[in-house]
Amino acid sequence: MSGRGKGKTSGTKCPVYLAAVLEYLAAEVLELAGNAARDNKKTRIVPRHIQLAVRNDEELSKLLAGVTIAEGGVLPNIQSVLLPKKSAKAE
């Protein structure tokens, strides 16, 4: 059992880099969620605003595709077939 516990060690800069990446992601999500809250005329960010922010951003949505946000709800989506047809004549 001499080889046990002798794996590759990460460098000394790895934790610093990881912290910077996590800080950037948190700032990005909070900025977008704050914008969503402001759009809804609210002053407090709730999980619904985080859900809207993440799912409306293409890259964050791809990154967090398998993540369920509790109390986040779903994105509003109406199929184009169900929308009323615009008439050619405007009276």
RACORLIN-V758648 format. One record per run of one state. SS is the DSSP state (H for helix, E for strand, L for the rest). FROM is the first residue (numbers start at 1). TO is the last residue. If there is no record, write none. Layout:
ss:SS from:FROM to:TO
ss:SS from:FROM to:TO
This chain:
ss:L from:1 to:13
ss:H from:14 to:39
ss:L from:40 to:46
ss:H from:47 to:56
ss:L from:57 to:57
ss:H from:58 to:63
ss:L from:64 to:79
ss:H from:80 to:82
ss:L from:83 to:91
